[in-house]
């Protein structure tokens, strides 16, 4: 697993922690994860 993939996994964990209490932060994290996954695959 690459460093980028590990970072994305950590962001997913953070997303799951905040998504119920802070929808704005969750939305920002989803966008960041989307962009990082695009960069890693692209």
FENQUI-V477345 format. One record per backbone hydrogen bond with DSSP energy under -1.0 kcal/mol. NH is the residue of the N-H (numbers start at 1). CO is the residue of the C=O. If there is no record, write none. Layout:
NH,CO
NH,CO
//
This chain:
6,2
7,3
8,4
9,5
10,6
11,7
12,8
13,9
14,10
15,11
16,12
17,13
18,14
19,15
22,18
26,22
27,23
28,24
29,25
30,26
31,27
32,28
33,29
34,30
35,31
36,32
37,33
38,34
39,35
40,36
41,37
42,38
//
